[in-house]
Amino acid sequence: MKCPFCGKKTVEGYVQGARKIFFTEDIHNFFLAPDFDDLLLSKNNWTKPNCKAYHCPDCKKVIVDYSENEA
């Protein structure tokens, strides 16, 4: 995949975490669980939460692809 910021080739991989990976508009202070309106990015949340991602070493940006994780 080409980086949408600089056009150079990205490195394909995964973003992983110990718990669900989600996007939120507000930082959660005490709990690492998504609220109802947060966007869940990961799959396999009971065993190895992950989502496909692409890293651009030049831009220092990570692009997350959660399309395969939608129910």
C-alpha positions in Angstrom: 0.0 0.0 0.0 1.2 3.5 -0.8 1.2 6.1 2.0 -1.6 8.6 1.4 0.6 11.3 2.9 3.9 10.9 1.1 3.2 8.3 -1.6 6.0 5.9 -0.5 5.6 2.2 0.2 4.2 1.3 3.6 5.0 -1.8 5.8 2.0 -4.1 6.3 1.5 -5.5 9.8 -0.9 -5.4 12.8 -1.8 -3.2 15.7 -2.2 -5.5 18.8 -3.1 -4.9 22.4 -3.9 -6.6 25.6 -7.6 -5.5 25.4 -10.0 -4.3 22.8 -8.6 -1.7 20.4 -11.0 1.1 19.8 -11.2 4.7 18.6 -12.7 7.2 21.0 -13.2 11.0 20.8 -12.7 11.3 24.5 -9.9 9.8 26.7 -11.2 7.2 29.2 -9.8 8.0 32.6 -10.3 4.7 34.5 -11.5 1.8 32.2 -9.9 0.4 29.1 -13.3 -0.6 27.6 -15.0 1.2 24.8 -18.2 3.1 25.4 -21.3 2.3 23.4 -20.5 5.0 20.8 -16.8 4.3 20.5 -15.5 2.6 17.3 -14.2 -0.9 17.8 -11.2 -1.6 15.6 -10.0 -5.0 16.8 -11.2 -8.6 16.3 -10.3 -11.7 18.4 -10.8 -9.6 21.6 -10.9 -12.6 24.0 -7.6 -14.1 22.8 -5.4 -11.6 20.9 -6.9 -8.3 20.0 -5.6 -7.1 16.6 -6.3 -5.2 13.5 -4.5 -4.9 10.2 -2.4 -1.7 9.8 0.2 -0.1 7.6 3.2 1.8 8.9 5.0 4.5 7.0 8.6 4.8 8.3 9.1 8.2 6.6 5.9 9.9 7.8 5.8 8.1 11.2 2.1 7.4 10.6 0.1 4.2 11.1 -3.0 3.6 8.9 -5.5 1.1 10.5 -7.7 -1.1 8.3 -10.6 -2.4 10.4 -12.9 -3.3 7.5 -12.3 -7.1 8.1 -13.4 -6.7 11.7 -16.9 -5.4 11.1 -19.7 -7.7 12.1 
